[in-house]
Amino acid sequence: MSKPVVLITGGGRRIGAATSKLLMESGYYVLIHVRNSKGLAEELIQTHSVENNCQPCGEVIVADLTSDEELNSMITAVKNNPMLKQAGGLFGLINNASIYTPIDFEDLTLEVMRTNFRIHLEVPFILTKQLIQELTNSTGSIVSIIDTSQGRAWEGLSHYTSSKSALRQLMINLAGDLRNQIRVNCVAPGAIISADWEIEHFASVLEKVPMGRSGKPIDIANSVKFLLESDHLSGQIINVDGGWTIVE
Ligand SMILES: NC(=O)c1ccc[n+]([C@@H]2O[C@H](COP(=O)([O-])OP(=O)(O)OC[C@H]3O[C@@H](n4cnc5c(N)ncnc54)[C@H](OP(=O)(O)O)[C@@H]3O)[C@@H](O)[C@H]2O)c1
């Protein structure tokens, strides 16, 4: 019997890996896109395919999303994927890939700004345009991973926050424009796993979080799965942030 197929970008490690793992465990065939984390993603698939006796539960697609050529090859590979053809379409597109490095405004270049908008906005836009038929055929949906920065000034991160806000707004608008074809939703993680550069800052953020602790990657994965499977939800944003958004 065919399984519903989902594509997740940046799905080989951290939050993406937790989501890929949960979806494989839940009976999905997961196309795990990676750039550098190929080995991790292969290991994830191998482990879960053996544990769940599904040989395999997914596969890895490698692409640097800053490259048009590699993005186009990835789209072709998804469209021609035998499991997707067997399923009759794509059940889920999860826009998770991201870049997150602070840069003081005086050092912020147009190139960095463009790369952030490329990964956070252009790639989800292109994937939506190119995979809309496959999503429609499967009564599928899009879940984009945004953040809780909307309306706030995060020091040295204007390139990141502005491009994530653009993604948020694109998704909300598409939930309307594509209402007769697919559902479109977002998950907005709060403080889940710190980046290497922000360990000290992360501790100070946690002091502001009402629940007083960080979330876990599985908290994001659970919300993604919930949105994928909630047939009457569209245009929604779930803040998975321990209450952070209500106090700031
Ligand atoms: N961590 C948090 O607490 C937190 C908080 C708020 C929002 N979020 C959002 O939640 C999502 C997951 O967070 P995370 O911290 O797990 O993400 P992450 O580790 O910063 O990035 C996820 C993946 O994006 C991929 N990526 C980056 N540049 C790429 C490129 N040029 N081409 C292809 N792939 C590229 C990387 O894949 P490879 O490893 O394969 O290179 C990376 O593993 C992100 O959208 C993030 O913005 C996270």
The ligand as a Tripos MOL2 file, in Angstrom:
@<TRIPOS>MOLECULE
LIG
   48    52     1     0     0
SMALL
NO_CHARGES

@<TRIPOS>ATOM
      1 N1         16.4390   26.4040   16.9210 N.am      1 LIG1
      2 C1         15.4900   27.1710   17.4400 C.2       1 LIG1
      3 O1         15.3650   27.3040   18.6730 O.2       1 LIG1
      4 C2         14.5470   27.9210   16.5200 C.ar      1 LIG1
      5 C3         13.8570   29.0450   17.0030 C.ar      1 LIG1
      6 C4         12.9970   29.7250   16.1460 C.ar      1 LIG1
      7 C5         12.7930   29.2670   14.8470 C.ar      1 LIG1
      8 N2         13.4780   28.1700   14.4180 N.ar      1 LIG1
      9 C6         13.2410   27.7150   13.0390 C.3       1 LIG1
     10 O2         13.0310   26.3100   13.0500 O.3       1 LIG1
     11 C7         13.6480   25.7030   11.8870 C.3       1 LIG1
     12 C8         14.6340   24.6380   12.3390 C.3       1 LIG1
     13 O3         15.5490   25.2210   13.2580 O.3       1 LIG1
     14 P1         17.0260   24.6300   13.4250 P.3       1 LIG1
     15 O4         17.6750   25.4410   14.4750 O.co2     1 LIG1
     16 O5         16.9500   23.1640   13.5580 O.co2     1 LIG1
     17 O6         17.6070   25.0200   11.9780 O.3       1 LIG1
     18 P2         19.1250   25.1230   11.4800 P.3       1 LIG1
     19 O7         19.8860   24.0540   12.1380 O.co2     1 LIG1
     20 O8         19.6110   26.5210   11.6730 O.co2     1 LIG1
     21 O9         18.9630   24.9100    9.9060 O.3       1 LIG1
     22 C9         18.2130   23.8420    9.3590 C.3       1 LIG1
     23 C10        18.8670   23.3300    8.1200 C.3       1 LIG1
     24 O10        18.8460   24.2990    7.0760 O.3       1 LIG1
     25 C11        19.6970   23.7880    6.0790 C.3       1 LIG1
     26 N3         20.2820   24.8330    5.2240 N.ar      1 LIG1
     27 C12        20.8620   25.9820    5.5870 C.ar      1 LIG1
     28 N4         21.3520   26.6220    4.4930 N.ar      1 LIG1
     29 C13        21.0630   25.8350    3.4180 C.ar      1 LIG1
     30 C14        21.3250   25.9210    2.0300 C.ar      1 LIG1
     31 N5         22.0020   26.9210    1.4610 N.pl3     1 LIG1
     32 N6         20.8890   24.9200    1.2370 N.ar      1 LIG1
     33 C15        20.2370   23.8700    1.7630 C.ar      1 LIG1
     34 N7         19.9750   23.7300    3.0760 N.ar      1 LIG1
     35 C16        20.3880   24.6980    3.8830 C.ar      1 LIG1
     36 C17        20.8350   23.0330    6.8020 C.3       1 LIG1
     37 O11        20.9480   21.7490    6.1950 O.3       1 LIG1
     38 P3         22.3140   20.8650    6.2700 P.3       1 LIG1
     39 O12        22.5640   20.6140    7.7260 O.co2     1 LIG1
     40 O13        21.9650   19.6400    5.5250 O.co2     1 LIG1
     41 O14        23.3920   21.6730    5.6220 O.co2     1 LIG1
     42 C18        20.3320   22.9700    8.2460 C.3       1 LIG1
     43 O15        20.4860   21.7140    8.8460 O.3       1 LIG1
     44 C19        14.2910   26.8430   11.1070 C.3       1 LIG1
     45 O16        13.4250   27.2830   10.0920 O.3       1 LIG1
     46 C20        14.4680   27.9320   12.1570 C.3       1 LIG1
     47 O17        14.4800   29.2230   11.6110 O.3       1 LIG1
     48 C21        14.3510   27.4920   15.2120 C.ar      1 LIG1
@<TRIPOS>BOND
     1     1     2 1
     2     2     3 2
     3     2     4 1
     4     4     5 ar
     5     4    48 ar
     6     5     6 ar
     7     6     7 ar
     8     7     8 ar
     9     8     9 1
    10     8    48 ar
    11     9    10 1
    12     9    46 1
    13    10    11 1
    14    11    12 1
    15    11    44 1
    16    12    13 1
    17    13    14 1
    18    14    15 2
    19    14    16 1
    20    14    17 1
    21    17    18 1
    22    18    19 2
    23    18    20 1
    24    18    21 1
    25    21    22 1
    26    22    23 1
    27    23    24 1
    28    23    42 1
    29    24    25 1
    30    25    26 1
    31    25    36 1
    32    26    27 ar
    33    26    35 ar
    34    27    28 ar
    35    28    29 ar
    36    29    30 ar
    37    29    35 ar
    38    30    31 1
    39    30    32 ar
    40    32    33 ar
    41    33    34 ar
    42    34    35 ar
    43    36    37 1
    44    36    42 1
    45    37    38 1
    46    38    39 2
    47    38    40 1
    48    38    41 1
    49    42    43 1
    50    44    45 1
    51    44    46 1
    52    46    47 1
@<TRIPOS>SUBSTRUCTURE
     1 LIG1         1 GROUP 0 **** ****
